[in-house]
């Protein structure tokens, strides 16, 4: 079992941020109106980030 470097950890954090940002657009694309779109954007970004971070946890645990 190897230890990840600090650079690899920082890269994973930035990757989850970018991944959740692109997922937010998918959640808000078909909103009925601006209010629903804003609510979707506010809630989708943290939801997408948690999903991406859970994938990162699985990657680290299986390593």
PQR file of N, CA, C, O and H, with PARSE charges and radii, in Angstrom:
ATOM      1  N   UNK A   1       0.839  -1.169   0.000 -0.4000 1.5000
ATOM      2  CA  UNK A   1       0.000   0.000   0.000 -0.0000 2.0000
ATOM      3  C   UNK A   1       0.887   1.236   0.000  0.5500 1.7000
ATOM      4  O   UNK A   1       1.725   1.404   0.886 -0.5500 1.4000
ATOM      5  N   UNK A   2       0.704   2.098  -0.989 -0.4000 1.5000
ATOM      6  CA  UNK A   2       1.537   3.284  -1.103 -0.0000 2.0000
ATOM      7  C   UNK A   2       0.852   4.510  -0.535  0.5500 1.7000
ATOM      8  O   UNK A   2      -0.365   4.538  -0.352 -0.5500 1.4000
ATOM      9  H   UNK A   2       0.023   1.962  -1.708  0.4000 1.0000
ATOM     10  N   UNK A   3       1.657   5.518  -0.261 -0.4000 1.5000
ATOM     11  CA  UNK A   3       1.146   6.784   0.249 -0.0000 2.0000
ATOM     12  C   UNK A   3       1.147   7.786  -0.901  0.5500 1.7000
ATOM     13  O   UNK A   3       2.133   7.901  -1.629 -0.5500 1.4000
ATOM     14  H   UNK A   3       2.646   5.494  -0.410  0.4000 1.0000
ATOM     15  N   UNK A   4       0.046   8.506  -1.063 -0.4000 1.5000
ATOM     16  CA  UNK A   4      -0.028   9.512  -2.110 -0.0000 2.0000
ATOM     17  C   UNK A   4       0.766  10.752  -1.703  0.5500 1.7000
ATOM     18  O   UNK A   4       0.847  11.100  -0.526 -0.5500 1.4000
ATOM     19  H   UNK A   4      -0.755   8.412  -0.472  0.4000 1.0000
ATOM     20  N   UNK A   5       1.342  11.401  -2.695 -0.4000 1.5000
ATOM     21  CA  UNK A   5       2.083  12.627  -2.426 -0.0000 2.0000
ATOM     22  C   UNK A   5       1.112  13.779  -2.205  0.5500 1.7000
ATOM     23  O   UNK A   5      -0.075  13.672  -2.510 -0.5500 1.4000
ATOM     24  H   UNK A   5       1.276  11.118  -3.652  0.4000 1.0000
ATOM     25  N   UNK A   6       1.627  14.877  -1.675 -0.4000 1.5000
ATOM     26  CA  UNK A   6       0.802  16.061  -1.458 -0.0000 2.0000
ATOM     27  C   UNK A   6       0.282  16.589  -2.794  0.5500 1.7000
ATOM     28  O   UNK A   6      -0.863  17.031  -2.888 -0.5500 1.4000
ATOM     29  H   UNK A   6       2.592  14.964  -1.428  0.4000 1.0000
ATOM     30  N   UNK A   7       1.117  16.542  -3.815 -0.4000 1.5000
ATOM     31  CA  UNK A   7       0.699  17.001  -5.143 -0.0000 2.0000
ATOM     32  C   UNK A   7      -0.451  16.192  -5.691  0.5500 1.7000
ATOM     33  O   UNK A   7      -1.365  16.746  -6.301 -0.5500 1.4000
ATOM     34  H   UNK A   7       2.047  16.183  -3.738  0.4000 1.0000
ATOM     35  N   UNK A   8      -0.419  14.878  -5.483 -0.4000 1.5000
ATOM     36  CA  UNK A   8      -1.514  14.026  -5.948 -0.0000 2.0000
ATOM     37  C   UNK A   8      -2.800  14.344  -5.192  0.5500 1.7000
ATOM     38  O   UNK A   8      -3.881  14.342  -5.781 -0.5500 1.4000
ATOM     39  H   UNK A   8       0.324  14.427  -4.987  0.4000 1.0000
ATOM     40  N   UNK A   9      -2.694  14.615  -3.905 -0.4000 1.5000
ATOM     41  CA  UNK A   9      -3.873  14.965  -3.110 -0.0000 2.0000
ATOM     42  C   UNK A   9      -4.474  16.292  -3.577  0.5500 1.7000
ATOM     43  O   UNK A   9      -5.694  16.414  -3.692 -0.5500 1.4000
ATOM     44  H   UNK A   9      -1.816  14.617  -3.427  0.4000 1.0000
ATOM     45  N   UNK A  10      -3.630  17.274  -3.841 -0.4000 1.5000
ATOM     46  CA  UNK A  10      -4.110  18.573  -4.320 -0.0000 2.0000
ATOM     47  C   UNK A  10      -4.769  18.413  -5.690  0.5500 1.7000
ATOM     48  O   UNK A  10      -5.796  19.034  -5.965 -0.5500 1.4000
ATOM     49  H   UNK A  10      -2.639  17.175  -3.747  0.4000 1.0000
ATOM     50  N   UNK A  11      -4.185  17.593  -6.533 -0.4000 1.5000
ATOM     51  CA  UNK A  11      -4.759  17.337  -7.852 -0.0000 2.0000
ATOM     52  C   UNK A  11      -6.136  16.716  -7.738  0.5500 1.7000
ATOM     53  O   UNK A  11      -7.040  17.090  -8.484 -0.5500 1.4000
ATOM     54  H   UNK A  11      -3.351  17.088  -6.310  0.4000 1.0000
ATOM     55  N   UNK A  12      -6.320  15.773  -6.820 -0.4000 1.5000
ATOM     56  CA  UNK A  12      -7.641  15.157  -6.623 -0.0000 2.0000
ATOM     57  C   UNK A  12      -8.661  16.177  -6.139  0.5500 1.7000
ATOM     58  O   UNK A  12      -9.818  16.138  -6.559 -0.5500 1.4000
ATOM     59  H   UNK A  12      -5.585  15.468  -6.213  0.4000 1.0000
ATOM     60  N   UNK A  13      -8.249  17.093  -5.257 -0.4000 1.5000
ATOM     61  CA  UNK A  13      -9.176  18.114  -4.758 -0.0000 2.0000
ATOM     62  C   UNK A  13      -9.620  19.028  -5.901  0.5500 1.7000
ATOM     63  O   UNK A  13     -10.809  19.315  -6.039 -0.5500 1.4000
ATOM     64  H   UNK A  13      -7.309  17.125  -4.916  0.4000 1.0000
ATOM     65  N   UNK A  14      -8.671  19.485  -6.717 -0.4000 1.5000
ATOM     66  CA  UNK A  14      -9.036  20.339  -7.848 -0.0000 2.0000
ATOM     67  C   UNK A  14      -9.878  19.580  -8.864  0.5500 1.7000
ATOM     68  O   UNK A  14     -10.781  20.159  -9.467 -0.5500 1.4000
ATOM     69  H   UNK A  14      -7.705  19.251  -6.605  0.4000 1.0000
ATOM     70  N   UNK A  15      -9.603  18.316  -9.061 -0.4000 1.5000
ATOM     71  CA  UNK A  15     -10.382  17.512 -10.003 -0.0000 2.0000
ATOM     72  C   UNK A  15     -11.823  17.366  -9.534  0.5500 1.7000
ATOM     73  O   UNK A  15     -12.743  17.442 -10.348 -0.5500 1.4000
ATOM     74  H   UNK A  15      -8.869  17.846  -8.570  0.4000 1.0000
ATOM     75  N   UNK A  16     -12.037  17.160  -8.244 -0.4000 1.5000
ATOM     76  CA  UNK A  16     -13.417  17.046  -7.746 -0.0000 2.0000
ATOM     77  C   UNK A  16     -14.149  18.376  -7.888  0.5500 1.7000
ATOM     78  O   UNK A  16     -15.347  18.397  -8.171 -0.5500 1.4000
ATOM     79  H   UNK A  16     -11.290  17.099  -7.582  0.4000 1.0000
ATOM     80  N   UNK A  17     -13.438  19.484  -7.693 -0.4000 1.5000
ATOM     81  CA  UNK A  17     -14.046  20.805  -7.852 -0.0000 2.0000
ATOM     82  C   UNK A  17     -14.477  21.019  -9.299  0.5500 1.7000
ATOM     83  O   UNK A  17     -15.592  21.473  -9.558 -0.5500 1.4000
ATOM     84  H   UNK A  17     -12.465  19.467  -7.464  0.4000 1.0000
ATOM     85  N   UNK A  18     -13.596  20.694 -10.236 -0.4000 1.5000
ATOM     86  CA  UNK A  18     -13.923  20.859 -11.656 -0.0000 2.0000
ATOM     87  C   UNK A  18     -15.039  19.917 -12.079  0.5500 1.7000
ATOM     88  O   UNK A  18     -15.918  20.295 -12.854 -0.5500 1.4000
ATOM     89  H   UNK A  18     -12.690  20.326 -10.026  0.4000 1.0000
ATOM     90  N   UNK A  19     -15.005  18.703 -11.576 -0.4000 1.5000
ATOM     91  CA  UNK A  19     -16.021  17.718 -11.926 -0.0000 2.0000
ATOM     92  C   UNK A  19     -17.391  18.153 -11.432  0.5500 1.7000
ATOM     93  O   UNK A  19     -18.371  18.049 -12.169 -0.5500 1.4000
ATOM     94  H   UNK A  19     -14.292  18.395 -10.947  0.4000 1.0000
ATOM     95  N   UNK A  20     -17.476  18.633 -10.210 -0.4000 1.5000
ATOM     96  CA  UNK A  20     -18.772  19.052  -9.678 -0.0000 2.0000
ATOM     97  C   UNK A  20     -19.270  20.308 -10.377  0.5500 1.7000
ATOM     98  O   UNK A  20     -20.479  20.504 -10.504 -0.5500 1.4000
ATOM     99  H   UNK A  20     -16.679  18.718  -9.612  0.4000 1.0000
ATOM    100  N   UNK A  21     -18.363  21.156 -10.828 -0.4000 1.5000
ATOM    101  CA  UNK A  21     -18.777  22.342 -11.577 -0.0000 2.0000
ATOM    102  C   UNK A  21     -19.423  21.985 -12.901  0.5500 1.7000
ATOM    103  O   UNK A  21     -20.396  22.619 -13.307 -0.5500 1.4000
ATOM    104  H   UNK A  21     -17.382  20.997 -10.725  0.4000 1.0000
ATOM    105  N   UNK A  22     -18.893  20.977 -13.577 -0.4000 1.5000
ATOM    106  CA  UNK A  22     -19.498  20.565 -14.846 -0.0000 2.0000
ATOM    107  C   UNK A  22     -20.804  19.811 -14.614  0.5500 1.7000
ATOM    108  O   UNK A  22     -21.703  19.874 -15.452 -0.5500 1.4000
ATOM    109  H   UNK A  22     -18.103  20.462 -13.247  0.4000 1.0000
ATOM    110  N   UNK A  23     -20.922  19.112 -13.514 -0.4000 1.5000
ATOM    111  CA  UNK A  23     -22.172  18.402 -13.216 -0.0000 2.0000
ATOM    112  C   UNK A  23     -23.292  19.384 -12.882  0.5500 1.7000
ATOM    113  O   UNK A  23     -24.457  19.100 -13.158 -0.5500 1.4000
ATOM    114  H   UNK A  23     -20.191  19.061 -12.833  0.4000 1.0000
ATOM    115  N   UNK A  24     -22.959  20.533 -12.293 -0.4000 1.5000
ATOM    116  CA  UNK A  24     -23.965  21.527 -11.947 -0.0000 2.0000
ATOM    117  C   UNK A  24     -24.710  22.004 -13.188  0.5500 1.7000
ATOM    118  O   UNK A  24     -25.928  22.178 -13.153 -0.5500 1.4000
ATOM    119  H   UNK A  24     -22.012  20.763 -12.069  0.4000 1.0000
ATOM    120  N   UNK A  25     -23.993  22.213 -14.271 -0.4000 1.5000
ATOM    121  CA  UNK A  25     -24.653  22.640 -15.514 -0.0000 2.0000
ATOM    122  C   UNK A  25     -25.644  21.584 -15.999  0.5500 1.7000
ATOM    123  O   UNK A  25     -26.707  21.927 -16.518 -0.5500 1.4000
ATOM    124  H   UNK A  25     -23.004  22.071 -14.299  0.4000 1.0000
ATOM    125  N   UNK A  26     -25.311  20.327 -15.839 -0.4000 1.5000
ATOM    126  CA  UNK A  26     -26.237  19.265 -16.243 -0.0000 2.0000
ATOM    127  C   UNK A  26     -27.504  19.273 -15.391  0.5500 1.7000
ATOM    128  O   UNK A  26     -28.593  19.000 -15.898 -0.5500 1.4000
ATOM    129  H   UNK A  26     -24.448  20.049 -15.417  0.4000 1.0000
ATOM    130  N   UNK A  27     -27.371  19.582 -14.106 -0.4000 1.5000
ATOM    131  CA  UNK A  27     -28.551  19.615 -13.234 -0.0000 2.0000
ATOM    132  C   UNK A  27     -29.444  20.818 -13.518  0.5500 1.7000
ATOM    133  O   UNK A  27     -30.656  20.737 -13.324 -0.5500 1.4000
ATOM    134  H   UNK A  27     -26.487  19.803 -13.694  0.4000 1.0000
ATOM    135  N   UNK A  28     -28.875  21.927 -13.971 -0.4000 1.5000
ATOM    136  CA  UNK A  28     -29.668  23.152 -14.150 -0.0000 2.0000
ATOM    137  C   UNK A  28     -30.150  23.369 -15.574  0.5500 1.7000
ATOM    138  O   UNK A  28     -30.927  24.292 -15.822 -0.5500 1.4000
ATOM    139  H   UNK A  28     -27.890  21.992 -14.130  0.4000 1.0000
ATOM    140  N   UNK A  29     -29.722  22.565 -16.493 -0.4000 1.5000
ATOM    141  CA  UNK A  29     -30.016  22.801 -17.918 -0.0000 2.0000
ATOM    142  C   UNK A  29     -31.507  22.845 -18.217  0.5500 1.7000
ATOM    143  O   UNK A  29     -31.947  23.693 -18.995 -0.5500 1.4000
ATOM    144  H   UNK A  29     -29.091  21.815 -16.291  0.4000 1.0000
ATOM    145  N   UNK A  30     -32.280  21.975 -17.634 -0.4000 1.5000
ATOM    146  CA  UNK A  30     -33.698  21.889 -17.977 -0.0000 2.0000
ATOM    147  C   UNK A  30     -34.603  22.421 -16.853  0.5500 1.7000
ATOM    148  O   UNK A  30     -35.691  21.895 -16.622 -0.5500 1.4000
ATOM    149  H   UNK A  30     -31.922  21.287 -17.003  0.4000 1.0000
ATOM    150  N   UNK A  31     -34.147  23.446 -16.174 -0.4000 1.5000
ATOM    151  CA  UNK A  31     -34.967  24.055 -15.116 -0.0000 2.0000
ATOM    152  C   UNK A  31     -36.181  24.766 -15.731  0.5500 1.7000
ATOM    153  O   UNK A  31     -36.105  25.303 -16.836 -0.5500 1.4000
ATOM    154  H   UNK A  31     -33.263  23.873 -16.361  0.4000 1.0000
ATOM    155  N   UNK A  32     -37.287  24.758 -15.003 -0.4000 1.5000
ATOM    156  CA  UNK A  32     -38.517  25.377 -15.497 -0.0000 2.0000
ATOM    157  C   UNK A  32     -38.391  26.897 -15.604  0.5500 1.7000
ATOM    158  O   UNK A  32     -38.887  27.506 -16.552 -0.5500 1.4000
ATOM    159  H   UNK A  32     -37.349  24.322 -14.106  0.4000 1.0000
ATOM    160  N   UNK A  33     -37.719  27.499 -14.620 -0.4000 1.5000
ATOM    161  CA  UNK A  33     -37.545  28.952 -14.626 -0.0000 2.0000
ATOM    162  C   UNK A  33     -36.242  29.311 -13.891  0.5500 1.7000
ATOM    163  O   UNK A  33     -35.499  28.432 -13.454 -0.5500 1.4000
ATOM    164  H   UNK A  33     -37.316  27.004 -13.850  0.4000 1.0000
ATOM    165  N   UNK A  34     -35.985  30.614 -13.766 -0.4000 1.5000
ATOM    166  CA  UNK A  34     -34.733  31.057 -13.155 -0.0000 2.0000
ATOM    167  C   UNK A  34     -34.633  30.665 -11.679  0.5500 1.7000
ATOM    168  O   UNK A  34     -33.558  30.302 -11.200 -0.5500 1.4000
ATOM    169  H   UNK A  34     -36.589  31.328 -14.122  0.4000 1.0000
ATOM    170  N   UNK A  35     -35.732  30.740 -10.977 -0.4000 1.5000
ATOM    171  CA  UNK A  35     -35.718  30.417  -9.539 -0.0000 2.0000
ATOM    172  C   UNK A  35     -35.355  28.945  -9.304  0.5500 1.7000
ATOM    173  O   UNK A  35     -34.528  28.629  -8.449 -0.5500 1.4000
ATOM    174  H   UNK A  35     -36.605  31.035 -11.365  0.4000 1.0000
ATOM    175  N   UNK A  36     -35.976  28.065 -10.063 -0.4000 1.5000
ATOM    176  CA  UNK A  36     -35.678  26.639  -9.954 -0.0000 2.0000
ATOM    177  C   UNK A  36     -34.241  26.373 -10.401  0.5500 1.7000
ATOM    178  O   UNK A  36     -33.553  25.536  -9.815 -0.5500 1.4000
ATOM    179  H   UNK A  36     -36.648  28.321 -10.757  0.4000 1.0000
ATOM    180  N   UNK A  37     -33.789  27.080 -11.433 -0.4000 1.5000
ATOM    181  CA  UNK A  37     -32.413  26.935 -11.893 -0.0000 2.0000
ATOM    182  C   UNK A  37     -31.403  27.362 -10.837  0.5500 1.7000
ATOM    183  O   UNK A  37     -30.380  26.705 -10.648 -0.5500 1.4000
ATOM    184  H   UNK A  37     -34.348  27.760 -11.909  0.4000 1.0000
ATOM    185  N   UNK A  38     -31.690  28.462 -10.150 -0.4000 1.5000
ATOM    186  CA  UNK A  38     -30.800  28.925  -9.077 -0.0000 2.0000
ATOM    187  C   UNK A  38     -30.761  27.919  -7.936  0.5500 1.7000
ATOM    188  O   UNK A  38     -29.687  27.604  -7.423 -0.5500 1.4000
ATOM    189  H   UNK A  38     -32.522  28.996 -10.303  0.4000 1.0000
ATOM    190  N   UNK A  39     -31.924  27.413  -7.536 -0.4000 1.5000
ATOM    191  CA  UNK A  39     -31.974  26.409  -6.472 -0.0000 2.0000
ATOM    192  C   UNK A  39     -31.196  25.157  -6.869  0.5500 1.7000
ATOM    193  O   UNK A  39     -30.476  24.582  -6.053 -0.5500 1.4000
ATOM    194  H   UNK A  39     -32.796  27.669  -7.954  0.4000 1.0000
ATOM    195  N   UNK A  40     -31.345  24.739  -8.125 -0.4000 1.5000
ATOM    196  CA  UNK A  40     -30.624  23.559  -8.601 -0.0000 2.0000
ATOM    197  C   UNK A  40     -29.122  23.800  -8.586  0.5500 1.7000
ATOM    198  O   UNK A  40     -28.359  22.909  -8.213 -0.5500 1.4000
ATOM    199  H   UNK A  40     -31.931  25.206  -8.787  0.4000 1.0000
ATOM    200  N   UNK A  41     -28.686  24.992  -8.986 -0.4000 1.5000
ATOM    201  CA  UNK A  41     -27.255  25.293  -8.996 -0.0000 2.0000
ATOM    202  C   UNK A  41     -26.678  25.307  -7.583  0.5500 1.7000
ATOM    203  O   UNK A  41     -25.582  24.797  -7.351 -0.5500 1.4000
ATOM    204  H   UNK A  41     -29.306  25.716  -9.289  0.4000 1.0000
ATOM    205  N   UNK A  42     -27.412  25.886  -6.647 -0.4000 1.5000
ATOM    206  CA  UNK A  42     -26.928  25.974  -5.257 -0.0000 2.0000
ATOM    207  C   UNK A  42     -26.843  24.591  -4.622  0.5500 1.7000
ATOM    208  O   UNK A  42     -25.917  24.315  -3.860 -0.5500 1.4000
ATOM    209  H   UNK A  42     -28.303  26.300  -6.835  0.4000 1.0000
ATOM    210  N   UNK A  43     -27.793  23.730  -4.928 -0.4000 1.5000
ATOM    211  CA  UNK A  43     -27.788  22.395  -4.316 -0.0000 2.0000
ATOM    212  C   UNK A  43     -26.975  21.381  -5.106  0.5500 1.7000
ATOM    213  O   UNK A  43     -26.437  20.440  -4.524 -0.5500 1.4000
ATOM    214  H   UNK A  43     -28.546  23.955  -5.547  0.4000 1.0000
ATOM    215  N   UNK A  44     -26.874  21.554  -6.418 -0.4000 1.5000
ATOM    216  CA  UNK A  44     -26.185  20.561  -7.248 -0.0000 2.0000
ATOM    217  C   UNK A  44     -24.677  20.588  -7.059  0.5500 1.7000
ATOM    218  O   UNK A  44     -24.029  19.541  -7.084 -0.5500 1.4000
ATOM    219  H   UNK A  44     -27.311  22.319  -6.891  0.4000 1.0000
ATOM    220  N   UNK A  45     -24.109  21.784  -6.868 -0.4000 1.5000
ATOM    221  CA  UNK A  45     -22.648  21.856  -6.750 -0.0000 2.0000
ATOM    222  C   UNK A  45     -22.139  21.067  -5.548  0.5500 1.7000
ATOM    223  O   UNK A  45     -21.227  20.256  -5.712 -0.5500 1.4000
ATOM    224  H   UNK A  45     -24.635  22.635  -6.848  0.4000 1.0000
ATOM    225  N   UNK A  46     -22.684  21.266  -4.343 -0.4000 1.5000
ATOM    226  CA  UNK A  46     -22.211  20.449  -3.214 -0.0000 2.0000
ATOM    227  C   UNK A  46     -22.508  18.961  -3.410  0.5500 1.7000
ATOM    228  O   UNK A  46     -21.692  18.117  -3.042 -0.5500 1.4000
ATOM    229  H   UNK A  46     -23.425  21.925  -4.210  0.4000 1.0000
ATOM    230  N   UNK A  47     -23.656  18.636  -3.979 -0.4000 1.5000
ATOM    231  CA  UNK A  47     -24.010  17.244  -4.222 -0.0000 2.0000
ATOM    232  C   UNK A  47     -23.012  16.603  -5.185  0.5500 1.7000
ATOM    233  O   UNK A  47     -22.534  15.493  -4.949 -0.5500 1.4000
ATOM    234  H   UNK A  47     -24.319  19.322  -4.278  0.4000 1.0000
ATOM    235  N   UNK A  48     -22.703  17.308  -6.266 -0.4000 1.5000
ATOM    236  CA  UNK A  48     -21.733  16.804  -7.229 -0.0000 2.0000
ATOM    237  C   UNK A  48     -20.343  16.668  -6.638  0.5500 1.7000
ATOM    238  O   UNK A  48     -19.615  15.731  -6.965 -0.5500 1.4000
ATOM    239  H   UNK A  48     -23.091  18.209  -6.457  0.4000 1.0000
ATOM    240  N   UNK A  49     -19.970  17.600  -5.767 -0.4000 1.5000
ATOM    241  CA  UNK A  49     -18.651  17.540  -5.143 -0.0000 2.0000
ATOM    242  C   UNK A  49     -18.567  16.344  -4.209  0.5500 1.7000
ATOM    243  O   UNK A  49     -17.540  15.667  -4.172 -0.5500 1.4000
ATOM    244  H   UNK A  49     -20.561  18.362  -5.502  0.4000 1.0000
ATOM    245  N   UNK A  50     -19.615  16.070  -3.461 -0.4000 1.5000
ATOM    246  CA  UNK A  50     -19.611  14.914  -2.557 -0.0000 2.0000
ATOM    247  C   UNK A  50     -19.484  13.622  -3.359  0.5500 1.7000
ATOM    248  O   UNK A  50     -18.741  12.718  -2.974 -0.5500 1.4000
ATOM    249  H   UNK A  50     -20.450  16.620  -3.491  0.4000 1.0000
ATOM    250  N   UNK A  51     -20.210  13.535  -4.473 -0.4000 1.5000
ATOM    251  CA  UNK A  51     -20.109  12.331  -5.308 -0.0000 2.0000
ATOM    252  C   UNK A  51     -18.680  12.137  -5.825  0.5500 1.7000
ATOM    253  O   UNK A  51     -18.139  11.033  -5.784 -0.5500 1.4000
ATOM    254  H   UNK A  51     -20.814  14.269  -4.785  0.4000 1.0000
ATOM    255  N   UNK A  52     -18.084  13.219  -6.307 -0.4000 1.5000
ATOM    256  CA  UNK A  52     -16.723  13.126  -6.830 -0.0000 2.0000
ATOM    257  C   UNK A  52     -15.731  12.779  -5.716  0.5500 1.7000
ATOM    258  O   UNK A  52     -14.796  12.011  -5.941 -0.5500 1.4000
ATOM    259  H   UNK A  52     -18.524  14.117  -6.340  0.4000 1.0000
ATOM    260  N   UNK A  53     -15.926  13.333  -4.531 -0.4000 1.5000
ATOM    261  CA  UNK A  53     -15.022  13.029  -3.425 -0.0000 2.0000
ATOM    262  C   UNK A  53     -15.189  11.590  -2.951  0.5500 1.7000
ATOM    263  O   UNK A  53     -14.210  10.969  -2.535 -0.5500 1.4000
ATOM    264  H   UNK A  53     -16.686  13.957  -4.349  0.4000 1.0000
ATOM    265  N   UNK A  54     -16.390  11.049  -3.002 -0.4000 1.5000
ATOM    266  CA  UNK A  54     -16.584   9.643  -2.643 -0.0000 2.0000
ATOM    267  C   UNK A  54     -15.854   8.721  -3.618  0.5500 1.7000
ATOM    268  O   UNK A  54     -15.293   7.702  -3.217 -0.5500 1.4000
ATOM    269  H   UNK A  54     -17.185  11.553  -3.339  0.4000 1.0000
ATOM    270  N   UNK A  55     -15.867   9.083  -4.888 -0.4000 1.5000
ATOM    271  CA  UNK A  55     -15.090   8.312  -5.862 -0.0000 2.0000
ATOM    272  C   UNK A  55     -13.609   8.396  -5.520  0.5500 1.7000
ATOM    273  O   UNK A  55     -12.897   7.396  -5.617 -0.5500 1.4000
ATOM    274  H   UNK A  55     -16.323   9.911  -5.213  0.4000 1.0000
ATOM    275  N   UNK A  56     -13.135   9.569  -5.121 -0.4000 1.5000
ATOM    276  CA  UNK A  56     -11.743   9.728  -4.699 -0.0000 2.0000
ATOM    277  C   UNK A  56     -11.413   8.878  -3.488  0.5500 1.7000
ATOM    278  O   UNK A  56     -10.326   8.306  -3.404 -0.5500 1.4000
ATOM    279  H   UNK A  56     -13.713  10.381  -5.042  0.4000 1.0000
ATOM    280  N   UNK A  57     -12.341   8.793  -2.550 -0.4000 1.5000
ATOM    281  CA  UNK A  57     -12.127   7.955  -1.359 -0.0000 2.0000
ATOM    282  C   UNK A  57     -11.991   6.505  -1.774  0.5500 1.7000
ATOM    283  O   UNK A  57     -11.118   5.796  -1.273 -0.5500 1.4000
ATOM    284  H   UNK A  57     -13.224   9.258  -2.618  0.4000 1.0000
ATOM    285  N   UNK A  58     -12.836   6.058  -2.675 -0.4000 1.5000
ATOM    286  CA  UNK A  58     -12.760   4.672  -3.147 -0.0000 2.0000
ATOM    287  C   UNK A  58     -11.421   4.412  -3.823  0.5500 1.7000
ATOM    288  O   UNK A  58     -10.824   3.352  -3.632 -0.5500 1.4000
ATOM    289  H   UNK A  58     -13.545   6.634  -3.082  0.4000 1.0000
ATOM    290  N   UNK A  59     -10.948   5.368  -4.608 -0.4000 1.5000
ATOM    291  CA  UNK A  59      -9.654   5.218  -5.287 -0.0000 2.0000
ATOM    292  C   UNK A  59      -8.538   5.076  -4.259  0.5500 1.7000
ATOM    293  O   UNK A  59      -7.668   4.215  -4.396 -0.5500 1.4000
ATOM    294  H   UNK A  59     -11.433   6.229  -4.763  0.4000 1.0000
ATOM    295  N   UNK A  60      -8.564   5.922  -3.228 -0.4000 1.5000
ATOM    296  CA  UNK A  60      -7.492   5.893  -2.216 -0.0000 2.0000
ATOM    297  C   UNK A  60      -7.560   4.622  -1.390  0.5500 1.7000
ATOM    298  O   UNK A  60      -6.525   4.027  -1.087 -0.5500 1.4000
ATOM    299  H   UNK A  60      -9.270   6.621  -3.117  0.4000 1.0000
ATOM    300  N   UNK A  61      -8.767   4.193  -1.018 -0.4000 1.5000
ATOM    301  CA  UNK A  61      -8.909   3.006  -0.177 -0.0000 2.0000
ATOM    302  C   UNK A  61      -8.471   1.753  -0.920  0.5500 1.7000
ATOM    303  O   UNK A  61      -7.830   0.876  -0.341 -0.5500 1.4000
ATOM    304  H   UNK A  61      -9.608   4.676  -1.263  0.4000 1.0000
ATOM    305  N   UNK A  62      -8.813   1.668  -2.191 -0.4000 1.5000
ATOM    306  CA  UNK A  62      -8.461   0.465  -2.954 -0.0000 2.0000
ATOM    307  C   UNK A  62      -6.983   0.427  -3.322  0.5500 1.7000
ATOM    308  O   UNK A  62      -6.488  -0.625  -3.726 -0.5500 1.4000
ATOM    309  H   UNK A  62      -9.333   2.380  -2.661  0.4000 1.0000
ATOM    310  N   UNK A  63      -6.291   1.495  -3.200 -0.4000 1.5000
ATOM    311  CA  UNK A  63      -4.881   1.576  -3.589 -0.0000 2.0000
ATOM    312  C   UNK A  63      -4.053   0.804  -2.653  0.5500 1.7000
ATOM    313  O   UNK A  63      -2.833   0.748  -2.810 -0.5500 1.4000
ATOM    314  H   UNK A  63      -6.694   2.350  -2.871  0.4000 1.0000
TER
END
